[in-house]
Amino acid sequence: MSGSFSHLDFGALTDVGVKRKNNEDSIKILPEYGVFCVADGMGGVQGGEVASQATVACLEQAFTQLSTPDAVASAAGKVRIIDRALNQASKWIKRRADKKGIKGTGTTAVVIAFDGRDPTKAAAVHAGDSRAYRFRKGDLKQITRDHTVANAAGLEDESELPAMFKGVVTRAVGVNAVVELEQTPVDVAAGDIFLLCSDGLDKLMTDDDIADYLRRDGEGGLQALAQAIVAEVNRRGGVDNVSVILIRTSDPDPASLVSEADDIDQIEEPVTTGVPMEDSERDTADNEPLTPTSESIVGITPPEMVDALDAMISSEERDTDDNGLPQIQKEAPPPADEPWFTQNRYLISIVAGCVAIIGLALAVKYSGGADETGLEFTEGIQEFSGEGERIGPRKRPEKTVSED
């Protein structure tokens, strides 16, 4: 690889698996931009497959329409582009699903963007349960958290949930016109291996299993390693589509890095926060949740976006206006006579489901006389440290129940 990211090596593979007939996963490799993405679609061929493809198409278009690969070199600038691209995809997917009457259409997405100026920095952006990991000196750490009902209920083992809530994600691209994305700053060192994957991998392989395979790095390169991991998933049953992207870092040539003078950084406005914080509480703007935007992606030519998206659907399915532009810039307002609870029925259902699951989990855990939940949830959105480690919910000491 040439340019600012010649120090990155990678291997990638997406596979339909053993049980499924179609592959609803999509991957996108943009090595010259230092950007990599996995998307896991939901809703079948007409829903999930198109959703994941549209998402990676929007992401690719957002970067390839920049004046040069180094036009936006910083990880922070790339995060803003990713935010806009995934929200533009979300609008298009939602409008298409509504027009066709398709329910449950959407896709998870996890993206990692490496900094072209500072090789020690990167950022992960995600929605859903597709994951990003970092493998360093034999230690594997998940650097994103799953946006799932199980995680919202504070359950590590999804088997404790009723069947209807297993595998249910609380954030996804395309379920609503606007998607709330989460950003995690990532520390990078030479020799690190980063793994992006759909949940088809972690359904059948534990973190320890994955780490065992990553320790084999050097036995044929990262592409062979990705193929070996996917083969192992299929050997264990291959119950879902599976996608794997591996990126290994090394020491860059200082001459290949982008200087601040060369970094045009066309996205100049700061990322706004979703949770108000006092200045004394804010370590850095880079560890705050993104507020989705509805603006068009900088550098994208609408007709070219149409070509990228329409390549995936037949001409009679095209969702364009009179000028042939994609109908993803405007969102039709809800009918005036539609009550608020009908307009927000999906959100209400998710919230009610989460409340019910939390109540069920606590009732089971504390049955036998305890009269307090014993849990104290952190306010707002959980933060991630600069190392990408999750700071989980705090727990009060459990009360001891004496027996008569």
C-alpha positions, 0 to 999 in steps of 0.5 A: 500500500502506498501513501499515508497508510503504507504502514497498514497491512490487511486481510478481509473476507465475508462469507454466507455461512452454512445455514443461510442462503444469502449473505446480508453482510457487506464489507468495505476496504478503503486503504488509501483513506485508512478506513475499513467497515463491516455492515451486517444487514437485517431484513432479508434479501430485499431489506438487509442485503440492500441496507448493508450494501447501501451503507458501504456504498455511501461510505465509499462515495463520501471518501472517494469524492474528496479532492485527494485521499489526504484532504481530510487526514485526521481521525476526527475529520473522518469521523464527521464524514462517516457520521454524515455518510451513515446517516445519509444511508439511513435516510435512504434505507428508511424511505425505501423500506417505507415505500415498499412496506418492508418492516425490520429493515436496517443494518449494523455498522462498525467503522475504524478510521486511522489518523493520517497525521498521527499514527498513534490515533484512530477512531471507531464508529458503530451502531449495533452489535458488529464489533471492533477489537484490538489485539496487542501483545497477546491480549484481545480487547473489545473496543466497542460495546454492543448496542443490544437489549441484553447489554441495555439490561446489564446482562452479559449472557443473552440466554437469560433473555426471553427468545423474542429479545435475543439478538435484538439491537437497539441501534442500527442504520436504516431503522429510523431516518437518523441513526445515533452513532457511537464514537470510541477513540483508539490508541494505536501502537506498532504491531497491533492487530485490529479486528472488525467483525459481524456477529456471525463470528462472536456467536460461535467463537469466544474472545479467547478462541479469537485470540488463539487465532490472532496469535498465529499471525505470520503463518501466511499473512492476514488474508490467510488468517481471515480465511482460517477464522471464517473456516473455523466459524463454518466448521462450528456450524456457520449459523449466520453470515460472517465477515472479518477484517484484520488490520495490522499496524507497523512503524510508518515512514515519517515522510509518508505522514500528512502534515497539518499544512497539507491537511485541508480537513474540509469538515471544519465544524466540531462534533456536537455532543449528545449529553451536556457536560461541564468543561471540567468533565470533558476530557476530549471532544473525541470521546463523546457520542455523535449527534447525527446530522441531516446535511449532505455529505461534503464532496458527494455528487448526487448523480454519482450517489444515485448510480452507486445505490441504484446499481443494487436495485432494479430501475422500477425500484428507484427512489428519486425525485424529478431531477433524478436525485436520491430522495435521502435529503428530505424526510416527509413529516408525519401526518398531522392527525397521527397521534404522537404515540403512533408516530413513536411506536417503535421507540416506545416498544423498544423502551417498554421491552427494555424496562420489562427485561430489566425488571425480569432480570432483577426479579430473578436475581433478587428473589428470596427477600431482597427489597432493593435492586442493588444496581445504580446505573450511570447517568447519560451515555457510558463513556469509553477511555482513551484505551477503548475500555468500557467503563461499565455500570456501577454496582452497590454491594448486595444486601445479605438476606438473613434466614430465620 
